[in-house]
Amino acid sequence: MEAEEKKLAEGPAARGGPAPQDGKAWEIFLIFLRLGCTSFGGPIAHIGYFKKEFVTVRKWWKETAFLDLVSLCQILPGPASSQTGIAIGYARGGWTGALAAWCGFTLPSAVILILFAWGMRRFGWDAGGALHGLHVVTVAVVAQALWSLAKPMRRDAPRLVLAAIGTLCAFLWPTGCGQLAVIAFGAFSGWLLLRRSGEPHLHAFPGAPSRTFGAVCLLAYGVLLVALPLTFGVSGFMPLQAFSGFFQAGALVFGGGHVVLPLLHAVAVDSHWVTNSQFLAGYGAAQAVPGPLFTFAAYLGSLAVTAWGGWPAGVLACIAIFLPGGLLVLGALPFWEAWRRNAGWQGLMSGINAAVVGLLLSAWFRPVIASGILSVRDLLLAVASAACLMIWKWPPWLVVAAAGILSASGLR
């Protein structure tokens, strides 16, 4: 066991995994750029897209390692799907690969939302009924992703029960604290009921960072979290206040996605940078575009009615909200790699995986279905979209485009 721990500390080459330099940054950027242009449906669907791309098609990751990575990102504060992408990028190309993965996946939605903010400022655009069809098709996209993620546990009764309990608890307690409680319950139940005797057989994380690199990332996260508010309090520099506010929003929210909205509302609306109606219009647009919902921060920064507003402020806000999540996942990954090979931790991970599926299923019901299915026509469009995706195997971008056209033409 000590030899295995030593290999984990030394890095991927010692474990026989692919070294980070095996991948080129431009290759990683182009792959994630395509995903960023076509990954509709929010964080649940994004994980499904990643699983298909990097587990099924490219075989960069084994399924067990990928699911454990998803569980880690669900436990950490920040945007889970983007953190998953950053870790995959690092495994393939080191820190430049992580940066390339984040840039590629984030760029399309950030650019669209910055342009939308520009249109709001200049022409008074709003997010009306034309976006609703895209909300409807999200129901189908997320359903497909959930089906894929739940596949390994379909014949595992204890994990199915844990997932069902997690769904119910998350539905009744839809807050960040509720999500943490569901994950903690899944972890304890897995450690108690699902632990396996003997040496666990797990696929190693490919290209995990060294523990030294991880410790530096965790230190940077802690220093920035404490130092940014203090520095603004001394200097009063407005862009620093914005960076600090968006950094804290990304650093302190669990579950990502829609959970970050109250914190962003406090940062942007309560500070009178944008109006409440502008905030809601941007929220609608952020749900309709591909890529991570956290790029909503780029819209808010660009629309801010202060001297520092405009597209540079949008870029600043976007970097600030994603930075803590990236530092956390790269910092935690090497330590998580060691812990997960313990038999007790393996049972704990099985419980967390089940709890995460429960959380995602709850999020599918609310807010995805609750905000998307408002009529019988919406339901029919969602069912048709699901059939196109899961039976006829249409590409997601084609299904999304068709739903958007139907919505814009008033045929939904």
C-alpha positions in Angstrom: 0.0 0.0 0.0 2.9 2.4 0.8 4.3 1.8 -2.7 0.9 2.7 -4.2 0.8 5.9 -2.1 4.3 6.8 -3.3 3.3 6.3 -7.0 0.2 8.5 -6.4 2.4 11.3 -5.0 5.0 11.1 -7.8 2.4 11.7 -10.5 0.8 10.1 -13.6 4.0 8.8 -15.2 4.8 6.6 -12.2 1.3 5.1 -12.3 1.5 4.2 -16.0 -1.1 6.8 -17.0 -0.7 9.3 -19.8 1.6 12.2 -19.1 0.1 15.6 -19.3 2.2 16.6 -22.4 0.6 13.7 -24.3 -2.1 16.3 -25.5 -1.6 19.6 -27.2 -3.4 22.7 -25.9 -4.8 23.6 -29.3 -6.3 20.1 -29.7 -7.9 20.3 -26.3 -9.2 23.8 -27.0 -10.8 22.8 -30.3 -12.5 19.7 -28.7 -13.9 21.8 -25.8 -14.8 24.6 -28.2 -17.1 22.2 -30.1 -18.6 21.0 -26.8 -19.0 24.7 -25.7 -21.0 25.3 -29.0 -23.2 22.3 -28.7 -23.6 21.5 -25.0 -27.1 22.7 -24.3 -29.1 21.7 -21.2 -27.1 22.8 -18.2 -24.6 21.1 -15.9 -26.4 17.8 -15.8 -26.4 17.5 -19.6 -22.8 18.7 -19.8 -21.6 15.8 -17.8 -23.4 13.5 -20.1 -21.7 15.1 -23.1 -18.3 14.8 -21.4 -18.9 11.1 -20.6 -19.8 10.4 -24.2 -16.9 12.3 -25.6 -14.1 11.3 -23.2 -15.2 7.9 -21.9 -17.1 6.4 -24.8 -15.6 8.0 -27.9 -12.1 9.1 -27.1 -11.5 6.7 -24.2 -9.3 9.2 -22.3 -11.0 8.2 -19.1 -12.3 4.9 -17.7 -16.0 5.1 -16.5 -15.2 4.5 -12.8 -12.6 7.2 -12.7 -14.8 9.6 -14.6 -17.8 9.1 -12.2 -15.5 9.6 -9.2 -14.3 12.8 -10.8 -17.9 14.0 -11.2 -18.6 13.1 -7.5 -15.6 15.2 -6.4 -16.7 18.2 -8.5 -20.2 17.9 -7.0 -18.8 18.0 -3.5 -16.6 21.0 -4.2 -17.9 24.6 -4.4 -18.1 25.9 -8.0 -19.5 24.9 -11.4 -19.3 21.1 -11.4 -19.3 20.6 -15.2 -16.6 23.2 -15.8 -14.5 21.8 -13.0 -14.9 18.3 -14.7 -13.7 19.8 -18.0 -10.8 21.6 -16.3 -9.6 18.3 -14.7 -9.9 16.5 -18.0 -7.9 19.2 -19.8 -5.2 19.0 -17.1 -5.0 15.3 -17.5 -4.4 15.7 -21.2 -2.2 18.7 -21.3 -1.1 20.0 -17.9 -2.0 23.4 -16.7 -2.1 24.8 -20.3 -4.5 21.9 -21.1 -6.7 22.9 -18.2 -6.7 26.5 -19.4 -7.5 25.5 -23.0 -10.4 23.3 -21.8 -11.9 26.1 -19.8 -11.4 28.7 -22.5 -12.9 26.4 -25.2 -15.9 25.4 -23.2 -16.6 28.9 -21.8 -15.9 31.1 -24.8 -19.1 30.5 -26.9 -21.6 31.2 -24.2 -19.6 34.1 -22.7 -19.3 35.8 -26.1 -23.1 35.3 -26.8 -24.0 36.8 -23.4 -21.7 39.7 -23.7 -23.2 40.5 -27.1 -26.7 40.1 -25.6 -25.7 42.6 -22.8 -24.5 45.0 -25.5 -27.9 44.6 -27.3 -29.7 45.2 -24.0 -27.8 48.5 -23.5 -28.2 49.7 -27.0 -31.5 48.4 -28.2 -33.4 47.3 -25.1 -33.6 43.6 -26.1 -35.3 41.2 -23.8 -35.5 37.5 -23.4 -39.1 36.7 -24.4 -41.0 33.7 -25.8 -38.4 33.0 -28.5 -36.2 31.4 -25.8 -38.9 29.1 -24.3 -38.6 26.4 -26.9 -34.9 26.1 -26.0 -36.0 25.6 -22.3 -38.3 22.8 -23.4 -35.7 20.9 -25.3 -33.5 21.1 -22.3 -35.9 18.7 -20.6 -35.0 16.1 -23.2 -31.3 16.8 -23.2 -31.1 16.4 -19.4 -33.2 13.2 -19.5 -30.7 11.7 -21.9 -27.8 12.6 -19.7 -29.5 11.3 -16.6 -30.2 8.0 -18.3 -26.5 7.6 -19.2 -25.2 8.5 -15.7 -27.6 6.1 -14.0 -26.7 3.2 -16.2 -24.0 1.7 -13.9 -26.4 1.5 -11.0 -29.6 0.2 -12.6 -29.2 -3.3 -11.1 -27.8 -2.2 -7.8 -30.7 -2.0 -5.4 -28.9 -0.3 -2.5 -27.6 2.5 -4.7 -31.0 2.9 -6.4 -32.6 3.4 -2.9 -29.9 5.9 -2.0 -30.6 7.8 -5.2 -34.3 7.8 -4.6 -33.8 9.1 -1.0 -31.4 11.8 -2.3 -34.0 12.9 -5.0 -36.7 13.2 -2.4 -34.6 15.1 0.1 -33.2 17.5 -2.5 -36.7 18.1 -3.8 -38.0 19.0 -0.3 -34.9 20.9 0.7 -33.7 22.7 -2.5 -30.9 24.8 -1.1 -27.1 24.6 -1.0 -27.3 23.2 2.6 -29.8 20.6 1.4 -27.5 19.5 -1.3 -24.6 19.1 1.1 -26.8 17.1 3.5 -27.8 14.7 0.6 -24.2 14.2 -0.3 -23.2 13.7 3.3 -26.0 11.2 3.8 -24.9 9.3 0.6 -21.3 9.3 1.8 -22.1 7.9 5.3 -24.5 5.3 3.9 -22.0 4.2 1.3 -19.2 4.0 3.9 -21.5 2.0 6.2 -23.3 -0.3 3.7 -21.4 -0.4 0.4 -17.8 -0.9 1.4 -16.0 -3.9 -0.1 -13.6 -6.2 1.5 -10.2 -6.8 -0.1 -8.2 -4.6 -2.4 -10.4 -2.3 -4.4 -9.9 -2.3 -8.1 -10.2 1.2 -9.5 -8.9 2.9 -12.6 -6.4 5.7 -11.7 -7.2 9.3 -12.6 -5.1 9.9 -15.8 -2.6 12.7 -15.4 -3.7 13.8 -11.9 -1.6 16.8 -10.6 1.2 16.3 -8.0 0.4 16.9 -4.4 2.7 19.9 -4.4 0.8 21.5 -7.3 -2.4 20.7 -5.6 -1.3 22.3 -2.3 -0.3 25.5 -4.2 -3.7 25.7 -5.8 -5.5 25.2 -2.5 -3.3 27.9 -0.9 -4.1 30.3 -3.7 -7.8 29.7 -3.3 -7.7 30.5 0.4 -5.5 33.5 0.1 -7.7 35.1 -2.6 -10.9 34.3 -0.8 -9.6 36.2 2.3 -7.4 38.9 0.7 -9.8 40.2 -2.1 -12.5 41.7 0.2 -9.8 43.1 2.6 -7.9 44.7 -0.3 -11.1 46.3 -1.7 -12.0 47.6 1.8 -8.7 49.4 1.9 -8.5 50.6 -1.8 -12.2 51.2 -2.7 -11.3 50.3 -6.3 -14.6 49.4 -8.1 -13.3 46.7 -10.5 -11.6 45.0 -7.5 -15.0 45.0 -5.7 -16.6 43.4 -8.8 -13.8 40.7 -9.0 -14.1 40.0 -5.3 -17.9 39.7 -5.5 -17.9 37.3 -8.4 -15.0 35.3 -6.9 -16.9 34.8 -3.7 -20.0 33.8 -5.6 -18.0 31.1 -7.4 -16.1 30.1 -4.3 -19.0 29.7 -1.8 -21.8 28.1 -3.8 -22.3 24.3 -3.8 -24.1 22.7 -6.6 -23.3 25.3 -9.2 -25.8 26.2 -12.0 -29.0 27.7 -10.7 -27.8 27.7 -7.1 -25.5 30.6 -7.8 -28.3 32.9 -8.9 -29.1 34.3 -5.4 -25.5 35.2 -4.9 -25.2 36.8 -8.3 -28.5 38.7 -7.5 -26.9 40.1 -4.4 -23.7 41.0 -6.3 -25.3 42.8 -9.3 -28.9 43.8 -8.4 -28.5 44.7 -4.7 -25.4 46.8 -5.7 -27.5 48.6 -8.3 -25.3 47.6 -11.2 -28.3 46.1 -13.1 -32.0 46.2 -12.6 -34.0 43.2 -11.6 -35.7 43.0 -15.0 -32.3 43.1 -16.7 -31.1 40.3 -14.4 -34.1 38.1 -15.2 -33.7 38.7 -19.0 -30.1 37.7 -18.8 -31.0 34.6 -16.8 -33.4 33.5 -19.5 -30.7 34.1 -22.2 -28.1 32.2 -20.1 -30.4 29.1 -19.9 -30.9 29.2 -23.7 -27.3 29.3 -24.8 -24.9 26.3 -24.7 -22.1 26.0 -22.2 -21.9 26.7 -18.4 -24.6 28.9 -16.7 -21.8 30.6 -14.7 -21.1 32.7 -17.9 -24.2 34.7 -16.7 -21.5 36.7 -14.8 -20.1 37.9 -18.2 -23.5 39.3 -19.0 -23.9 41.0 -15.6 -20.4 42.6 -15.8 -20.9 43.8 -19.4 -24.3 45.3 -18.5 -23.2 47.1 -15.3 -24.3 50.7 -15.3 -21.1 51.9 -13.8 -17.9 53.4 -15.2 -16.2 50.0 -15.3 -19.0 48.3 -17.3 -18.7 47.0 -20.8 -17.1 43.9 -22.4 -13.8 44.2 -20.4 -15.9 44.0 -17.2 -17.7 41.0 -18.6 -14.4 39.2 -19.2 -13.2 40.2 -15.7 -16.4 38.9 -14.1 -16.3 35.6 -16.1 -12.7 34.9 -14.9 -13.5 35.8 -11.3 -16.5 33.4 -11.0 -14.7 30.4 -12.6 -11.3 30.9 -10.9 -12.1 29.5 -7.5 -13.7 26.3 -8.9 -10.6 25.7 -11.1 -8.2 26.1 -8.2 -10.3 23.8 -6.0 -10.6 20.9 -8.4 -6.9 21.0 -9.3 -6.0 21.3 -5.7 -8.2 18.5 -4.4 -7.7 16.0 -7.2 -4.3 14.5 -6.2 -5.4 13.9 -2.6 -8.8 12.5 -3.7 -6.9 10.1 -6.0 -5.1 8.6 -3.0 -8.1 8.4 -0.7 -10.4 6.8 -3.2 -8.3 3.6 -3.4 -9.1 2.8 0.2 -11.8 0.1 0.6 -13.8 2.3 3.0 -13.5 5.3 0.7 -14.6 3.2 -2.3 -17.9 2.4 -0.5 -18.2 6.1 0.4 -17.7 7.0 -3.2 -20.4 4.6 -4.3 -22.8 6.3 -1.9 -21.8 9.7 -3.1 -22.3 8.7 -6.8 -25.8 7.5 -6.0 -26.5 10.7 -4.0 -25.3 12.8 -7.0 -27.6 11.0 -9.4 -30.4 11.8 -6.9 -29.5 15.5 -6.8 -29.4 15.6 -10.6 -32.8 13.9 -10.9 -34.3 16.4 -8.5 -32.8 19.3 -10.5 -34.4 17.7 -13.6 -37.8 18.0 -12.0 -37.1 21.5 -10.6 -36.1 23.8 -12.1 -35.7 22.2 -15.6 -39.2 20.7 -16.0 -40.9 23.3 -13.8 -39.6 26.2 -15.9 -39.8 24.4 -19.3 -43.1 22.5 -19.4 -45.9 25.0 -19.2 -48.5 23.5 -21.6 -49.4 20.3 -23.4 -47.6 21.6 -26.5 -44.5 22.0 -24.4 -44.8 18.4 -23.2 -45.3 17.1 -26.7 -42.2 19.0 -27.9 -40.1 17.6 -25.0 -41.2 14.1 -25.8 -40.5 14.5 -29.5 -37.1 16.0 -28.7 -36.3 13.0 -26.3 -37.3 10.6 -29.1 -35.0 12.3 -31.6 -32.1 12.2 -29.1 -32.5 8.7 -27.6 -34.2 6.7 -30.3 -33.2 8.2 -33.6 -29.8 9.5 -32.3 -30.1 13.0 -33.7 -27.2 15.2 -32.7 -28.2 17.6 -29.8 -27.4 20.8 -31.7 -29.9 19.7 -34.5 -32.6 19.0 -31.9 -32.0 22.3 -30.2 -32.0 24.2 -33.4 -35.3 22.6 -34.5 -36.9 23.5 -31.2 -35.7 27.1 -31.4 -37.1 27.5 -34.9 -40.5 26.0 -33.9 -40.6 28.3 -30.9 -39.6 31.4 -32.9 -42.3 30.6 -35.5 -45.0 30.2 -33.0 -45.6 26.5 -33.8 -44.8 25.1 -30.4 
